[in-house]
Amino acid sequence: MSKLQIVVSGGGIGGLSLALSLHQAGIAVRIYEAVRDPSPLGVGINLQPTAVRELTELGLGGTLARCGNATERLNLCNKFGQLIYSEPRGLAAGYRWPQVSIHRGELQLILLRAVRERIGDRNVRTGARLTGFTQRGRRLRVHFRDRESGSEFSAKPTSSSAPTASTPPCGTSFIRPKASHASRGRSCGALLSRPSHSLTGERWSSLDISINGSSSTPSAGRRAVNCSPTGSVK
């Protein structure tokens, strides 16, 4: 196990995947998440073959196969269900790994379970919001605030051993996105659908997307994919 210690702020898909990769590489890691009790929120997303490859190498390929749908084809249709464009995806397109359609929240909980099983509950702290960091030389201290009590605490992601002279010092950056309220997005009039799961429980092999502002009942042989996380068709 490496003496390097990493603090990951954010227990979403990216943070949890990073934590699993670091642990697999033998690097100590702790995860801090602002939400007290993570729940399966979101909509359906598509994991491209490159992402599926990484998750497979983390030992999650079988779980993705059970919980997601291996999408073989992307169909772009108009609001009447008439085909405009179609292309193969994943294995059907020649990749070594599939494209997987899965609910975002379900994927996050899959990763969270894996983190707790492999890294341990003691290394996952929820309800902790990042407030900043301080650095002295090669020493870094990350500051958090407990969302319930309001109390502040710190974490030390650095090890006690200093890097060698030939090793550049580790740099840590915190990026806080800034949104301009003066300029808001405008609708282009297109309606895109994100699949989550079938109302009947069937496993899809193709992904149909309707455009031009409204959805309609799919024609015979097509699959309705414009589903909300609760499974109702919009």
N, C-alpha and C positions, 0 to 999 in steps of 0.2 A: 504494500500500500504506500502510495506517495505521501510525503510530508506536506504537500500542497493541500490547502483547504479552501474550498470555494463556497461562497454564499450565493444562492440564486433567489432573486426577488421576483416573485410571480409564479404561481402554480398553474399556469395555463398549459396548453399543448406544447408550446415552445419551451417553457421553463422545465416542465416535467421530462420532456424528451432529452433536454440537455443534462438534467440530473442523472437520468439513467445511463447516458453515454459516459459521463464523467465517472460514475460508479463502476461501469464496465471496464474503464481504463485504469481503475485502481486509485482514483482521486477522491478524497473525502469531500462530501458535499452536504449542505443543509439547504432546505427550501423554506422560504417565507412567503405566505400568501395572505393578501388583505381580506379575502372573504373568509368568514368563520367556518361555514359549512358549505363547501363546494357542491353544487347541484348540476344536473345535466341540462344546462341551458344552451340555446342556440338553434341552429337549423342544420339541414343536411349539407355536408361538404364533400368534395372529391379529393382523395389523396392520389397524387400522381405517382407513377411507378418509382421515381427516384425517392419519394418519401416512404413508400411501402418497403423499398429495399432497406432503408435505414431502420425502420421499425421491425422488419424481419430479422435484421442482424442483432436487434435488441431482444430477440426471442418472442416477439409478439405477432409473428406472421399467422400462426394458427388461430389466435384470438380474433385478429382482423378478418380472417376467412369465415369464422363463425358469426361474427356480429355485423359485418358489412356485406356489401354486394360487389362482386367483381364485375365492373362495367366493361362491356365489350364494344359498345358502339355509342357514339354521340349523334343524335338526330336533331337538327334544327328545323322547326315547323312553324307555319303561320298559325293564326288563331283558329283556323278551320281544321287544323290537324294535317294539312298538306305538307309534304316533305319539301324543304328548301335545300338542305345540305346534310350530308351524312359522312362520318369518318370513323374508322376503327380506333379503339382505345386499348391501352394496356397490353395484355398478352396477344390480343387480336391484331395489334399494331406492330408486333414484333419485339416488344420489350420482354425481358426475362421476369418481370414482376407485373402484377395486375394493377389496374387503376381501381381503387376501392371507394365506393360511395358509402358514407357512414354519417350518423348523426354526430355533430360536433361535441355535444355534451357527453354522449356515450364514449367517444374516443378519449375525452379528458378523464373520465372516471376509470377507464381501462388503464391509462397511464398512471393515475394516482394510486390505484391498487397495486400496480407493479412497483412503484416507488416505495410504498409502505412495506411491501413484502421483502424487497431486496435491501433497501437502505434503512428501514426501520421507522416506526412512528416518532421516535425521539428526534429524528432529523427532519421532521415535517412540522412546521408551526403555522397554523392558520390564524386569521384575525389579526395579522401583523402588517401594518402599512409602512412602507418605506418613507422615511422623512429626509434622509440625506446621508452623508458620509464625511469622515475626516481622515486625513492621511498625514503621517509623520514619517518621512523617509520612505522605507519600504513597508511600513506598518499601515494597515488600513482598518478602520473601524466603521461599521455600517450601522446606522441608527434607524430604529423602528418605533412605532407607537401602537400599543394594543388598542384595538377599536372599541372594545367594551369598557375597559377600565380607564383608558386614556393615559396609562403609565407608559413611560418611554424606557427602552432598553437597547442594548447594542450587541452586535455580533462581530467577531474577529475572523475574517476569512483567510488571513495570512498565516503562514507557519513561522516558527521561531527561528528556523535556519535561513540565513541570508543567501540569495543566489550567488553563484560564482561571478567573477569579474567579467567573464566572457558572455554571461547571460544577461540580456537586457532586462531591466526592471519590469515587473508585471504592471500593466496599466489597466485601470478600471474606470469605465465611463458610465454615467447614468444619463440616459436620454429621456427627457420629458417632452412629449409632443405638445406643440402649441397650435391651437385651432383659431382661425380667424373667423369671428362671428359676423364680420362685415361681408364676407363672401361665402355664400352657401351654395351647395350643389343644386343643379337644376335637372329636372327629369327630362330624359330624352324620349319618353313615350314608350319605351320597350319594357316588357315584363319578362324577367327571367325566373325560372323555377329551380329551387334547390331540393333534391329528393332526400327524404329521410328514411321512410319505410313504407311498405305496401299496406293498404288497408286490410287486405285479405291474408297478409303474411307471406305472399309469394316473393321469391327472390328474383330481382330484375337482372337482365343481362344487357339492357340498353337504356339510355337516358334520353328522354324526349324533352325538348325545350320549346315552349310556345312564345311567340313574340307578338308585337303590334297591340299591346295594351289590354288584352282580355284572354281569358282561358275558355275553353269549350270542352264538351264531352269528347273524349278521344274516339277516333274512328275504330272500326273493328280491327283487332290485332295490335292496337297501340296500348301503351301503359300510362296511366295517370301518375305523374310524378310531382305535381305541384302540391305537396303535402306540408302541412304545418307540423311542428314537433309533436303535437298531440294526435296527428294522424287524420285530421279533417281536411277535406279537399277545399281549396279556395278558388 
